[in-house]
Amino acid sequence: MPERRTDVRNVAIIAHVDHGKTTLVDQLLMQSGTLHARGEVQDCIMDSNDQERERGITILSKVCAVDVDNIRINIIDTPGHADFGGEVERVVKMADGCLLLVDAFEGPMPQTRYVLRKALENGLKPVLVVNKVDKDGARPEHVVNMVFDLMVDLNAEDWQLDFPIVYGSGREGWMVRDLEAGKGGDLRCLFDIIINDIPGPPIDPDAPLKLQVTNLDYNDYVGRIAIGRVFSGSIEAGQQVVIVKGPDGIPHKARVLQLHKSKGLSREEIKHAEAGDVVQVTGLEGIDISDTICHPDHPTALPPIPIDEPTIRMTIGVTTSPLAGLEGKPLQSRDLRARLSKECERNVALRFADTPQPDVFEVSGRGLLHLSVLIETMRREGSELQVGPPRVIFHEDEHGKRTEPIELAVVDVPEEHSSKVVNLMLERRGELLSMGSNGKLQHLEFTIPSRGLIGLRTLMLTATQGEATLSTVFHEYGAYRGDLQAKRNGVMIAMGPGEAVAFAIYTLQDRGEFFLGVNAPLYEGLVVGLNSKDTDMIVNLTKGKKLTNVRSSGADDAIKLTPPQLMTLEEALEFIATDELVEVTPKSIRVRKAMLKEVDRKRASRG
């Protein structure tokens, strides 16, 4: 058995989206005394990114630290959504154990399975935290059995299957080992389990320095900040080191400027760190994720961090809209290339490549949400750009047959709507795996092609009156399942430039559903609404009411307009067809045809 540190515990918190992971971290910080002097504390402290707060999910992994009984506990908050699995794969390498947080009603969900598999593959010791036991319909004992079956299915080792269990409520800040002994209290039993059941990091006092970079930060004063765990040896501020990029990389020398470690939510400068510590290192130019910081006499890299390949791709290009520059800063091709290159340095699950068009780039990611977060970030930076429709990435197997990404989809829906859900999934080449009861809800599990999920969420919410919950995770690359049966209606396209007039919208609103309101700017080729038929229709929304000096009965009736259906970025990306683009500006999300002029579209359709 390797020698282990007794004064440090490195713990990752993993869970499905909305199972209470970040809320539990809040309570761990407060009950450890870390935040007692901060005054009023907001919820979800670790969700520091604007999009994380708005979407209610964790996108970027973060590290904080608390001190309990003179033991430093480094807490790693991981994303629960499978689209950000690139974050998970990196940060679990810093941990020796994990808190598996599961909702006492829902049980383990598809994305729980994904994150847990990564944790078990990296040899982490799991602790099961059954959260929200005070929720109506909670079934904690059944959930424990479900988690055990899931771990067996994921080929967990015997020592991993012997996991400790606690029950409680992260929001209320209490955990107990035995529910029969009563509810309430604090998180002391959870701290005890972390200290007693999760092993300290292994150390080898005589081994040379090896520190693998698992995350990057940036500061205007010191440049890049490398974040990672010291796997062996020790590191000091001012020390000469060697950076090795992968097994075949050429080592290059560098000097550590400063060392920091987490203290609560902030950082404190230190002079020395040993094996098992999670630190932030400054002064290393050109450092990237997965690089190894080594002792100059032993420049040997650690194994690179494996990252699953992207499954979805789309194009991002310089805007060619007639309205370019009115609401933001249009990016030039060199600026767009630099921005995407910078993003790929930090976001290791992202890829980008050139296309035959010099001002258009192909970007690949782990899912539609993964890519839409990038686009939303660029939009909030004040940029204007245009985005093509999402497409799945096909592969070929060893026999030359076409394969495609298949997702595992779980739907919980009231029983009266379950047949509608099954029909929607079958239209999109889904296959029903199992059906069961989950309290008052019907629990359905499917495998479905990734391309079948594009646009499905909105249709499912409409069909079930907003009562269905859909969770998905990548399952495998499987045989191509054929063309999809589901088709979208045609669209209404603006005839020319101008502003939308109330009278024109009023006369056409029986023909379909509009995406914009009165006085919205128009240009030829802009998609203004969804047609009620399956063909595209050119409309003139600038045509006002003819005025005469003759009054007639009913001529002055008030115009009643149906409110427009304004689309979010994700809805627009799911909506567009292969010949359409999404125009993204800091103020607006518009859908347009790739070819703006009608004569060009007709010529292309004939050719």
C-alpha positions in Angstrom: 0.0 0.0 0.0 1.4 3.5 -0.9 2.0 6.0 1.8 -0.8 8.5 2.1 -1.2 12.0 3.5 -3.4 12.3 6.5 -4.0 16.1 6.4 -5.6 16.4 3.0 -8.7 15.0 1.3 -9.5 15.7 -2.3 -13.3 15.2 -3.0 -15.3 15.7 -6.2 -19.1 16.3 -5.9 -20.9 14.6 -8.8 -24.6 14.5 -9.6 -27.3 14.9 -12.3 -28.4 18.4 -13.1 -30.7 20.0 -10.4 -30.1 17.3 -7.8 -28.7 19.9 -5.3 -24.9 19.7 -5.8 -24.0 23.4 -5.7 -26.5 24.0 -2.8 -24.7 21.3 -0.8 -21.4 23.0 -1.4 -22.9 26.2 0.0 -23.7 24.4 3.2 -20.3 22.7 3.5 -18.7 26.1 3.2 -20.9 27.7 5.7 -20.9 24.9 8.3 -17.1 24.6 8.2 -16.9 28.2 9.3 -15.4 29.4 6.0 -18.2 31.9 5.3 -19.3 32.9 8.8 -17.7 36.4 8.5 -19.0 37.1 5.0 -22.4 38.5 6.2 -25.4 37.7 3.9 -24.5 34.9 1.5 -26.3 34.3 -1.8 -27.4 30.8 -3.0 -25.2 28.8 -5.3 -22.0 30.6 -4.4 -20.0 28.4 -6.6 -22.1 29.3 -9.7 -20.1 32.5 -10.4 -20.7 32.6 -14.2 -23.7 34.6 -15.4 -25.0 31.8 -17.6 -24.7 29.3 -14.7 -27.0 31.4 -12.6 -29.5 32.0 -15.4 -29.6 28.4 -16.5 -29.4 26.9 -13.0 -26.6 24.5 -14.0 -22.9 24.2 -13.3 -20.9 24.8 -16.5 -17.3 25.3 -15.3 -15.7 23.1 -12.7 -14.3 25.0 -9.6 -12.3 24.2 -6.5 -12.8 25.5 -3.0 -11.3 24.4 0.3 -12.5 24.0 3.9 -10.5 23.1 7.0 -12.2 20.6 9.4 -10.3 19.2 12.4 -7.0 20.4 11.0 -7.7 18.5 7.8 -7.9 20.4 4.5 -10.8 19.3 2.3 -10.5 20.4 -1.3 -14.0 20.3 -2.8 -14.3 20.1 -6.5 -17.7 21.1 -7.9 -18.3 19.4 -11.3 -20.8 20.0 -14.0 -23.8 17.7 -14.0 -24.7 18.0 -17.7 -23.1 15.5 -20.0 -22.4 18.3 -22.6 -19.7 19.6 -20.2 -18.2 16.2 -19.7 -14.8 17.6 -20.8 -14.7 19.4 -17.5 -15.6 16.3 -15.6 -12.9 14.1 -17.2 -10.2 16.6 -16.2 -11.2 17.4 -12.6 -11.8 13.8 -11.4 -8.1 13.2 -11.9 -7.5 15.7 -9.0 -9.7 13.7 -6.6 -9.3 10.5 -4.5 -13.0 10.2 -3.6 -16.4 11.5 -4.7 -19.7 12.4 -3.2 -22.4 10.9 -5.4 -25.4 13.1 -4.9 -28.8 11.6 -5.9 -32.3 12.9 -5.6 -34.4 10.8 -3.2 -37.3 10.8 -5.6 -35.8 10.7 -9.1 -32.9 8.4 -8.3 -29.8 8.1 -10.6 -30.4 9.7 -14.0 -28.6 9.3 -17.4 -26.1 12.1 -16.6 -25.5 10.6 -13.2 -24.5 7.4 -15.0 -22.0 9.3 -17.2 -20.3 11.2 -14.4 -20.2 8.2 -12.1 -18.6 6.1 -14.8 -15.8 8.6 -15.2 -15.3 8.7 -11.4 -15.2 4.9 -11.1 -12.8 4.5 -14.1 -10.4 6.9 -12.2 -10.5 4.8 -9.1 -12.4 7.2 -6.9 -13.9 6.0 -3.6 -17.7 6.9 -3.8 -19.9 8.1 -0.9 -23.6 8.0 -1.6 -25.5 11.2 -0.5 -29.3 10.7 -0.9 -30.5 14.3 -1.1 -33.9 15.9 -0.7 -35.4 13.1 1.5 -37.9 15.7 2.7 -39.4 15.9 -0.8 -42.9 14.6 -1.4 -42.7 11.0 -2.8 -39.2 10.5 -1.6 -38.1 6.8 -1.7 -34.6 6.8 -0.3 -34.2 3.0 0.2 -35.3 2.3 -3.3 -32.9 4.9 -4.6 -30.0 3.2 -2.7 -30.8 -0.1 -4.5 -30.9 1.7 -7.8 -27.5 3.2 -7.2 -26.0 -0.2 -6.2 -27.4 -1.8 -9.4 -26.0 1.1 -11.5 -22.5 0.6 -10.0 -22.6 -3.1 -10.6 -23.6 -2.3 -14.2 -20.6 0.1 -14.5 -18.3 -2.7 -13.3 -17.3 -1.0 -10.0 -14.7 -2.7 -7.9 -15.7 -4.6 -4.8 -14.2 -1.9 -2.6 -16.1 0.8 -4.5 -19.4 -1.1 -4.0 -18.9 -1.0 -0.2 -19.8 2.7 -0.1 -21.0 4.7 2.9 -24.5 6.2 2.7 -25.9 9.4 4.2 -29.4 10.8 3.9 -30.6 14.4 4.3 -31.3 17.8 2.8 -28.6 19.9 1.3 -30.7 23.0 1.2 -31.6 22.7 4.9 -28.1 21.7 5.8 -28.4 18.4 7.6 -27.3 14.8 6.9 -27.8 11.6 9.0 -26.6 8.0 8.6 -29.9 6.5 9.6 -33.3 8.1 8.8 -35.0 6.1 11.6 -33.0 7.9 14.1 -34.7 11.2 13.1 -34.2 14.1 10.7 -32.4 17.4 11.3 -29.1 18.5 12.7 -26.0 19.5 10.7 -23.5 18.1 8.2 -21.0 16.8 10.8 -21.6 13.1 9.9 -20.8 14.0 6.2 -17.5 15.7 7.3 -16.7 12.6 9.4 -17.3 10.2 6.4 -15.1 12.4 4.1 -12.3 12.3 6.7 -12.6 8.6 7.7 -13.8 6.8 4.5 -12.1 8.8 1.7 -8.4 8.1 1.5 -5.8 10.8 1.6 -3.7 11.4 -1.6 -0.8 8.8 -2.1 2.7 10.2 -1.8 6.2 9.1 -2.6 8.7 11.3 -0.7 11.6 10.3 -2.9 9.8 10.7 -6.3 10.6 13.8 -8.5 8.1 16.5 -9.1 5.1 15.8 -11.3 2.1 18.2 -11.5 -0.5 17.7 -14.2 -2.5 20.8 -15.4 -6.3 20.1 -15.3 -7.6 23.6 -15.7 -6.5 27.1 -16.7 -7.4 30.6 -15.5 -6.1 34.0 -16.7 -5.1 37.2 -15.0 -4.2 40.4 -16.7 -1.1 40.9 -14.5 0.4 37.4 -14.4 -1.0 35.8 -17.6 -2.1 32.2 -17.5 -2.7 30.4 -14.2 -2.2 26.6 -14.3 -4.4 24.7 -11.9 -3.7 21.1 -11.1 -2.7 18.5 -8.5 0.8 17.7 -7.4 1.0 13.9 -8.0 4.6 13.4 -6.7 7.5 15.4 -5.3 7.1 19.0 -4.2 7.1 22.4 -5.9 8.2 25.8 -4.6 7.7 29.4 -5.7 10.7 30.6 -7.8 11.7 27.0 -8.7 13.0 26.1 -12.1 10.8 23.4 -13.8 10.3 21.7 -17.1 7.0 21.6 -19.0 6.3 18.5 -21.0 3.5 18.4 -23.5 2.4 14.7 -23.8 4.5 11.6 -24.1 6.2 12.7 -27.3 6.4 16.4 -26.4 9.6 18.4 -26.4 10.4 19.6 -22.8 10.9 23.4 -22.4 12.2 25.2 -19.3 10.2 27.6 -17.2 10.3 29.2 -13.7 7.4 29.2 -11.2 6.5 32.8 -10.4 3.9 32.2 -7.6 2.1 29.4 -5.9 -1.5 29.6 -4.6 -3.9 27.3 -3.0 -7.6 27.5 -2.3 -8.8 29.0 1.0 -12.6 29.0 1.0 -13.7 30.7 -2.2 -10.5 32.7 -2.5 -6.8 32.0 -3.0 -3.8 32.4 -0.7 -0.2 32.6 -1.7 2.1 29.8 -0.5 5.8 29.1 -0.9 5.7 25.3 -0.9 3.3 22.5 -2.0 3.7 18.7 -1.7 2.1 15.6 -3.4 -1.6 15.6 -3.0 -2.0 19.4 -2.9 -4.2 21.2 -5.5 -2.5 24.4 -6.4 -2.5 27.3 -8.9 0.8 28.1 -10.6 1.7 31.4 -12.3 4.6 32.4 -14.5 4.5 29.5 -17.0 4.1 30.8 -20.5 2.6 28.5 -23.1 1.2 26.0 -20.5 -1.9 24.0 -21.6 -4.3 21.6 -20.1 -2.9 18.1 -19.7 0.7 19.3 -19.7 3.0 18.0 -17.0 5.2 20.2 -14.8 8.3 18.2 -14.0 11.6 18.5 -12.2 14.4 19.6 -14.6 16.3 16.3 -14.1 13.3 14.1 -14.7 11.2 15.4 -17.7 8.7 12.6 -17.9 5.1 13.3 -18.8 2.1 11.8 -17.0 -0.5 10.0 -19.3 -2.6 12.6 -21.1 -6.1 13.1 -19.9 -8.5 11.2 -22.2 -11.3 13.3 -23.7 -14.4 11.9 -25.4 -14.7 13.0 -29.0 -17.3 15.6 -30.1 -20.7 14.4 -31.5 -22.2 17.6 -32.8 -20.8 20.2 -35.2 -22.0 23.5 -36.7 -20.6 26.4 -38.6 -19.8 29.8 -37.0 -19.1 32.6 -39.5 -18.7 36.4 -40.0 -22.1 38.0 -40.2 -23.3 38.9 -43.7 -26.6 40.4 -42.6 -27.7 43.8 -44.0 -28.2 44.8 -40.3 -24.6 44.1 -39.4 -23.0 46.5 -37.0 -26.3 48.1 -35.7 -26.5 46.1 -32.5 -22.9 45.0 -31.8 -19.4 44.5 -33.2 -19.2 42.3 -36.3 -16.2 40.0 -35.9 -13.7 39.8 -38.8 -12.4 36.4 -39.8 -9.0 36.8 -38.0 -10.8 38.0 -34.8 -13.2 35.0 -35.0 -10.3 32.6 -35.5 -8.4 34.0 -32.5 -11.5 33.8 -30.3 -12.2 30.2 -31.2 -8.6 29.3 -30.8 -8.5 30.9 -27.3 -11.7 29.0 -26.3 -10.2 25.6 -27.4 -7.2 26.1 -25.2 -9.4 26.0 -22.1 -12.4 24.0 -23.4 -10.6 20.8 -24.3 -13.8 19.0 -25.5 -14.2 21.7 -28.2 -12.7 21.5 -31.7 -12.7 24.0 -34.6 -11.5 23.7 -38.2 -11.3 25.8 -41.4 -13.9 25.4 -44.2 -13.7 26.3 -47.9 -15.0 29.7 -47.0 -12.3 31.8 -45.3 -14.7 33.6 -43.0 -16.6 30.5 -41.8 -15.3 27.9 -39.3 -16.6 24.5 -38.3 -16.9 24.1 -34.5 -17.5 20.6 -32.9 -18.6 19.9 -29.4 -20.3 17.4 -27.1 -23.8 18.6 -27.6 -26.0 21.5 -28.6 -25.9 23.0 -25.1 -22.1 22.8 -25.1 -22.0 24.8 -28.4 -24.8 27.2 -27.5 -23.0 28.3 -24.3 -20.0 29.3 -26.4 -22.1 31.3 -28.8 -24.0 33.0 -25.9 -20.7 33.9 -24.3 -19.4 35.5 -27.5 -22.8 37.3 -27.9 -22.4 38.8 -24.4 -19.0 40.0 -25.3 -20.7 42.3 -27.8 -20.0 40.2 -30.9 -22.2 39.7 -34.0 -21.9 36.4 -35.8 -24.0 33.9 -37.8 -24.4 30.2 -37.0 -25.4 27.2 -39.2 -27.6 24.3 -38.3 -26.3 21.7 -35.9 -25.3 18.3 -37.5 -24.2 15.1 -36.0 -20.8 13.7 -36.7 -21.0 10.3 -38.5 -18.3 7.6 -38.3 -17.6 4.4 -40.1 -17.0 1.0 -38.4 -14.3 -1.5 -39.3 -16.6 -2.9 -42.0 -17.1 0.4 -43.7 -20.7 0.8 -42.4 -22.0 4.2 -41.3 -22.4 4.7 -37.6 -24.0 7.6 -35.7 -24.0 8.8 -32.1 -26.9 7.2 -30.1 -28.2 8.8 -26.9 -29.8 7.3 -23.9 -33.0 9.3 -23.2 -35.1 9.1 -20.0 -38.5 10.7 -19.9 -40.7 11.2 -16.8 -44.2 12.2 -17.9 -47.8 11.9 -16.5 -49.4 8.7 -17.7 -52.1 10.4 -19.8 -49.3 11.9 -22.0 -47.1 8.9 -22.3 -48.4 7.7 -25.6 -47.6 11.1 -27.2 -44.0 10.9 -25.9 -43.7 7.3 -27.4 -45.0 8.5 -30.8 -42.6 11.5 -30.8 -39.6 9.2 -30.0 -40.6 6.6 -32.6 -40.9 9.3 -35.3 -37.3 10.2 -34.6 -36.0 6.6 -34.8 -36.1 6.1 -31.0 -36.3 2.6 -29.5 -38.1 2.0 -26.2 -35.9 0.1 -23.7 -38.1 0.0 -20.6 -41.3 1.4 -19.2 -42.3 1.7 -15.5 -44.0 3.7 -12.9 -42.1 6.4 -10.9 -44.7 7.5 -8.3 -47.4 9.4 -10.2 -45.3 9.6 -13.4 -44.5 7.1 -16.2 -40.8 6.4 -16.5 -39.7 5.8 -20.1 -36.2 4.9 -21.3 -35.2 5.1 -25.0 -32.2 5.0 -27.2 -32.4 7.6 -29.9 -30.0 9.1 -32.5 -28.5 12.4 -31.5 -29.9 14.0 -34.6 -33.4 12.9 -33.5 -33.0 15.0 -30.3 -32.6 18.3 -32.2 -35.8 20.2 -31.8 -37.4 17.4 -29.8 -37.5 19.1 -26.4 -39.8 21.9 -27.5 -42.2 19.5 -29.3 -42.3 17.2 -26.3 -43.1 20.1 -23.9 -45.9 21.3 -26.3 -47.4 17.8 -26.6 -47.4 17.1 -22.8 -48.5 20.7 -21.8 -45.1 21.3 -20.3 -45.2 18.3 -17.9 -42.5 16.0 -19.4 -38.9 16.1 -18.2 -36.3 14.8 -20.7 -32.7 13.8 -19.7 -30.2 12.5 -22.2 -26.6 11.3 -22.2 -24.3 9.9 -25.0 -24.6 6.1 -25.1 -22.6 4.8 -28.0 -21.8 5.0 -31.7 -24.3 2.6 -33.3 -25.6 1.6 -36.7 -27.3 4.4 -38.8 -31.0 4.1 -38.1 -32.3 5.7 -41.4 -33.9 9.0 -42.3 -36.2 10.8 -39.8 -39.9 10.9 -40.4 -40.4 14.2 -38.5 -40.5 17.3 -40.8 -41.0 20.9 -40.1 -43.5 23.2 -41.7 -42.4 25.9 -44.1 -41.5 29.5 -43.1 -42.6 33.0 -43.9 -39.8 35.0 -45.5 -39.6 38.8 -45.7 -39.9 40.2 -49.2 -37.7 43.3 -48.7 -36.2 45.9 -46.3 -38.1 48.1 -44.0 -40.0 47.8 -40.7 -42.8 45.4 -39.8 -46.2 47.2 -39.9 -49.1 46.2 -37.6 -51.7 46.0 -40.4 -49.5 43.7 -42.5 -48.9 41.3 -39.5 -52.7 41.4 -38.7 -53.7 40.3 -42.2 -51.2 37.4 -42.2 -51.4 36.1 -38.7 -54.0 33.5 -39.7 -51.4 32.0 -42.1 -48.9 31.1 -39.4 -47.0 32.1 -36.3 -44.7 35.2 -36.3 -41.3 35.5 -34.7 -41.2 39.3 -34.5 -43.4 42.2 -33.5 -44.4 45.6 -34.8 -41.5 48.0 -35.9 -39.0 45.1 -36.1 -36.3 45.8 -38.8 -36.6 43.6 -41.9 -34.5 42.6 -44.9 -34.9 40.3 -47.8 -34.5 36.7 -46.8 -35.3 37.2 -43.1 -37.4 34.4 -41.7 -40.3 36.2 -39.9 -42.5 33.3 -38.9 -43.6 29.7 -39.3 -46.0 28.9 -42.1 -49.1 26.7 -41.3 -48.3 24.7 -44.5 -45.2 22.8 -45.5 -44.0 25.3 -48.1 -42.1 28.5 -47.7 -44.0 31.7 -48.3 -42.7 35.2 -49.3 -44.6 37.9 -47.4 -44.6 41.7 -47.4 -44.7 43.0 -43.8 -44.1 46.7 -44.8 -47.5 47.1 -46.5 -49.7 49.5 -44.6 -53.4 50.1 -44.7 -54.6 52.2 -47.7 -56.1 55.5 -46.4 -59.0 57.2 -48.2 -61.4 60.0 -47.3 -64.4 57.6 -47.4 -65.4 56.1 -44.1 -67.0 52.6 -44.0 -68.6 50.5 -41.3 -66.0 48.6 -39.3 -63.1 50.3 -40.9 -61.7 51.6 -37.7 -61.9 48.4 -35.7 -58.9 47.9 -33.4 -56.2 45.6 -34.8 -55.6 42.7 -32.4 -52.2 41.0 -32.8 -51.2 37.7 -31.4 -47.9 38.2 -29.3 -44.9 37.0 -31.4 -43.1 33.8 -30.5 -39.6 35.0 -29.5 -37.0 32.3 -29.7 -34.1 31.7 -27.4 -30.7 30.8 -28.9 -31.2 27.0 -28.3 -34.7 27.1 -29.8 -33.4 28.9 -32.9 -30.6 26.4 -33.4 -33.0 23.5 -33.1 -35.5 25.2 -35.4 -33.4 26.1 -38.5 -33.3 23.9 -41.6 -30.2 23.1 -43.7 -30.6 26.2 -45.8 -31.0 28.6 -42.9 -28.7 30.5 -40.4 -29.2 32.0 -37.0 -28.0 35.7 -36.8 -26.7 36.4 -33.3 -26.3 39.9 -32.0 -26.0 41.2 -28.4 -29.7 42.3 -28.6 -31.4 40.0 -31.0 -31.7 36.4 -32.2 -32.9 36.2 -35.8 -33.4 33.4 -38.3 -32.6 34.0 -41.9 -32.0 32.1 -45.2 -28.4 31.4 -46.1 -29.2 32.9 -49.5 -31.0 36.1 -49.0 -32.3 36.7 -52.5 -35.2 34.7 -53.7 -33.8 34.4 -57.2 -30.6 32.8 -55.8 -32.6 30.3 -53.8 -34.6 29.3 -56.8 -31.5 28.9 -58.9 -29.9 26.7 -56.2 -33.0 24.5 -55.9 -32.9 23.8 -59.7 -29.1 23.2 -59.7 
